[in-house]
Amino acid sequence: MTRTSKVTFDSEGLTLTGNLFLPDGPDGPDGPDDTGPLPGIVVAGTWTSVKELMADRYAERLAAHGYAALSFDFTGFGESEGEPRDVEDPALKVRDIHHAVTFLADHPAVDGDRLGALGICAAAMYMSDNAAQDPRVRSLALVAPWLHDAAVCEDAYGGAEAVAERIKTGREARSRYDDTGEVEYVPVVSPTDPRAAMPYDIDFYLNPARGGIPAWPNRFAVMSWADWLTYDAIALAPRIHQPTLLVHSEDAAVPEGARRFHAGLAGPKDILWTQGTQFDFYDTEPHVTTAVDTVAAHFARTL
């Protein structure tokens, strides 16, 4: 059993909103076994996501293993403050993670010397970026990690010309926003709109029983393309000295990025290759349980 409380914290003058999950009762069998302050884990999910899509699920499950786990909405997303809305800005998200770590470190239920980070899909890049520069994060776990650089983006988005065109489109949209304050949006996911960030029929995002929830508006700020596609997460690996775990599948997104990132890590590292598609790791059993149990055991060893 777990207890949940709505929390807020500051990120450069903006109020971010999150959910703090705490264990209610004895710690799990492979989690912390002391009765003092708990190790704390910051949890975040896919690009464009709100905390309710998958971060809450993982945070609650980690709390059942005996951790204090924080999920939250990034600046401009969900219940958090910030304008413009729904812009995928890697640097801004890394900044928010840094402040989420600060919130956990200062919380009376948390042992500030035992802090970890869990990134699911795109948040793997942002958690890794923060860990590379934030020694307070003692351990890192990445589930179904989307980890890209220019080469991975070219493979994922149809080649160098297609990537260059998206970057150009993103920069034009940013310029229009700077001039007029107007944000150009397209769907994140659509099987009928070719402008969508993911122009596919993806059940997780479109099914209201899964991720197609009212809290998630299914919109992508076109200006996001430039920062997203020029972000290099693979280059972060040699700067990460914390113990790092990856849980991934050959049938999930960009496994080559995960392999290259794992190979470049400077500290202790482990990788579990298991089964499942990318979206299975968001809400489907046994994939979520496999990931959570592996991550909880990793944090028990390293925090």
C-alpha positions in Angstrom: 0.0 0.0 0.0 1.1 3.6 -0.6 0.1 7.1 0.3 -0.1 9.9 -2.2 0.0 13.6 -1.7 -0.2 16.5 -4.1 2.9 18.7 -3.9 4.3 21.8 -5.5 7.8 23.1 -5.8 9.6 26.0 -7.5 11.5 25.9 -10.8 13.0 29.2 -11.6 10.0 31.2 -10.3 7.4 28.8 -11.7 5.3 26.5 -9.6 5.5 22.8 -10.7 2.9 20.3 -9.5 3.6 16.7 -8.7 2.5 13.6 -6.8 4.6 12.3 -4.0 4.1 8.6 -3.3 5.2 7.2 0.0 5.1 3.6 1.3 2.3 2.9 3.8 3.6 0.1 6.0 6.6 -2.2 5.9 9.1 -1.8 3.1 9.1 -4.2 0.2 11.2 -7.3 0.3 13.9 -5.9 -2.0 13.6 -2.3 -1.0 15.1 -0.4 2.0 14.7 -2.1 5.3 15.5 0.7 7.7 13.0 2.8 9.6 14.5 6.2 9.0 14.1 8.6 6.1 13.5 6.9 2.8 15.6 7.0 -0.3 13.9 9.3 -2.9 13.4 8.7 -6.6 12.4 11.3 -9.2 10.3 9.7 -12.0 9.4 11.1 -15.4 8.0 9.7 -18.6 7.7 10.1 -22.3 8.0 13.3 -24.4 4.9 15.5 -24.3 3.5 13.4 -21.4 1.8 14.5 -18.2 2.5 12.6 -14.9 -0.7 10.6 -15.2 0.4 8.8 -18.3 3.1 6.5 -16.9 5.2 8.4 -14.3 2.5 8.1 -11.6 2.3 4.3 -12.3 6.0 3.8 -11.8 6.3 6.1 -8.9 3.4 4.4 -7.0 5.0 1.0 -7.7 8.4 2.2 -6.4 6.7 3.5 -3.3 5.3 0.0 -2.7 8.9 -1.2 -2.7 9.8 1.2 0.0 10.9 4.4 -1.8 9.7 8.0 -1.7 8.9 8.6 -5.4 8.0 11.9 -7.0 6.3 12.3 -10.4 5.6 15.7 -11.6 4.5 17.8 -14.6 7.2 19.7 -16.4 7.0 23.5 -17.0 4.2 24.2 -19.4 2.6 20.7 -19.1 -0.3 19.4 -17.1 -0.9 21.1 -13.8 2.3 23.0 -13.7 2.8 26.6 -14.6 4.6 27.9 -17.6 4.1 29.4 -21.0 4.0 28.5 -23.9 2.3 25.2 -23.2 3.3 21.7 -24.3 6.7 22.6 -25.7 9.2 19.8 -25.7 12.3 21.7 -24.5 15.1 19.4 -23.4 17.1 22.0 -21.5 14.0 23.2 -19.7 13.1 19.7 -18.7 16.6 19.0 -17.3 16.3 22.2 -15.3 12.9 21.1 -13.9 14.4 17.7 -12.9 17.2 19.5 -11.0 14.6 21.4 -9.0 12.6 18.2 -8.5 15.7 16.6 -7.0 16.1 19.6 -4.7 12.5 19.2 -3.5 13.1 15.5 -2.7 16.4 16.2 -1.0 14.7 18.7 1.3 11.7 16.7 2.1 11.5 15.4 5.7 10.5 11.9 4.7 13.5 11.6 2.4 17.2 10.8 3.0 18.9 13.5 0.9 22.0 11.4 0.6 20.1 8.6 -1.1 18.5 10.0 -4.2 17.9 8.2 -7.5 16.3 9.0 -10.9 14.1 7.0 -13.2 13.5 8.1 -16.7 11.0 6.3 -19.0 11.3 6.7 -22.8 12.4 10.3 -23.6 12.9 11.2 -19.9 15.8 8.8 -20.0 17.7 11.5 -21.9 16.7 14.3 -19.5 17.4 12.2 -16.3 20.8 11.3 -17.8 21.6 14.9 -18.6 20.8 16.0 -15.0 22.7 13.1 -13.5 25.8 14.0 -15.5 25.9 17.4 -13.7 24.2 16.7 -10.4 26.2 14.6 -7.9 23.2 14.5 -5.6 21.7 11.8 -7.9 23.5 8.7 -6.7 21.8 6.1 -9.0 20.1 6.2 -12.4 17.6 3.8 -14.0 16.2 4.1 -17.5 13.2 2.1 -18.8 12.5 1.6 -22.5 14.9 4.5 -23.0 14.7 6.7 -26.0 18.3 7.9 -26.3 19.2 9.7 -29.5 21.9 11.6 -31.3 22.0 12.8 -34.9 22.5 9.3 -36.4 19.6 7.8 -34.3 17.3 10.7 -35.3 18.1 10.1 -39.0 17.2 6.5 -38.7 14.0 7.2 -36.7 12.8 10.1 -38.8 13.4 9.1 -42.4 16.9 10.3 -43.1 19.0 13.4 -43.0 16.8 15.5 -45.3 13.7 14.7 -43.4 15.4 15.6 -40.1 16.7 18.9 -41.6 13.2 19.8 -42.8 11.7 19.2 -39.4 14.4 21.3 -37.8 13.7 24.1 -40.4 10.0 23.9 -39.7 10.6 24.1 -35.9 12.8 27.1 -36.2 10.2 28.9 -38.4 7.6 28.1 -35.8 9.8 29.5 -33.1 10.4 32.6 -35.0 6.6 33.1 -35.5 6.1 32.6 -31.8 8.8 35.1 -31.0 7.2 37.7 -33.3 3.5 37.1 -32.6 3.1 35.0 -29.5 1.2 32.4 -31.5 2.1 28.7 -30.9 1.7 26.3 -33.8 0.4 22.9 -32.7 0.0 19.6 -34.4 -1.2 16.3 -32.8 1.4 14.3 -31.0 -0.3 11.1 -32.4 -2.7 10.8 -35.3 -3.3 8.1 -37.8 -4.8 10.6 -40.3 -2.8 13.8 -39.9 0.6 13.6 -41.6 1.8 16.6 -39.7 1.6 14.8 -36.4 4.8 14.2 -34.4 3.9 10.5 -34.6 1.6 10.0 -37.6 0.6 6.5 -36.6 -2.3 4.7 -35.0 -0.9 4.2 -31.5 -3.4 2.6 -29.2 -1.7 3.7 -26.0 -2.1 7.4 -26.8 -5.5 7.2 -28.5 -7.3 4.8 -26.2 -9.0 6.7 -23.3 -8.6 3.5 -21.2 -4.8 3.9 -21.5 -3.0 7.1 -22.3 -5.7 9.1 -24.2 -6.8 10.8 -21.0 -8.3 14.4 -20.6 -5.2 15.5 -18.7 -3.1 14.9 -21.9 -4.1 17.2 -24.7 -2.4 15.3 -27.6 -0.7 18.4 -29.0 2.8 19.0 -30.0 4.3 22.5 -30.4 6.0 22.5 -33.8 8.8 24.8 -32.5 9.9 21.8 -30.4 11.4 20.0 -33.4 14.6 22.1 -33.5 15.7 21.5 -29.9 14.4 17.8 -29.9 16.3 16.8 -33.1 19.5 18.5 -32.3 19.7 17.1 -28.7 22.6 14.6 -28.2 21.9 12.2 -25.4 24.5 9.6 -26.5 27.3 12.1 -25.8 26.2 12.3 -22.1 27.2 8.7 -21.3 30.9 9.3 -20.7 30.0 12.0 -18.1 27.8 9.6 -16.1 29.6 7.9 -13.2 26.7 6.9 -11.2 25.5 3.2 -11.2 23.2 3.0 -14.2 20.6 0.4 -15.2 18.8 0.2 -18.6 15.7 -2.0 -19.1 14.9 -2.4 -22.8 13.7 -4.6 -25.6 14.8 -5.2 -29.2 11.1 -4.6 -30.1 11.0 -1.2 -28.3 12.2 2.1 -29.6 15.7 2.8 -30.9 17.5 -0.1 -29.2 20.7 0.9 -31.0 20.7 4.2 -29.1 20.5 2.2 -25.8 23.3 -0.1 -26.8 25.6 2.8 -27.7 24.7 4.8 -24.6 25.3 1.8 -22.3 28.7 1.1 -24.0 29.8 4.7 -23.3 28.8 4.9 -19.6 31.7 5.8 -17.3 30.4 4.2 -14.1 29.0 0.8 -13.0 26.4 -0.3 -15.5 23.9 -3.0 -16.2 21.3 -3.6 -19.0 18.4 -6.0 -19.0 17.1 -7.0 -22.4 13.6 -8.3 -22.0 10.4 -8.6 -24.1 7.8 -6.0 -25.2 7.1 -3.1 -27.4 7.8 0.5 -26.4 4.2 1.0 -25.3 4.0 -2.2 -23.3 6.5 -0.7 -20.8 4.0 2.2 -20.2 1.1 0.3 -18.8 1.0 -3.4 -19.8 1.8 -6.5 -17.7 4.0 -8.3 -17.2 6.3 -5.7 -18.7 5.7 -3.0 -16.1 6.2 -5.4 -13.2 9.4 -6.7 -14.8 10.7 -3.2 -15.2 9.7 -2.0 -11.7 11.1 -5.0 -9.9 14.4 -4.7 -11.8 14.6 -1.0 -11.1 13.7 -1.4 -7.4 16.4 -4.0 -7.0 18.9 -1.7 -8.7 18.1 1.1 -6.3 18.3 -1.2 -3.3 21.9 -2.2 -4.4 23.1 1.3 -5.1 21.4 3.7 -2.7 
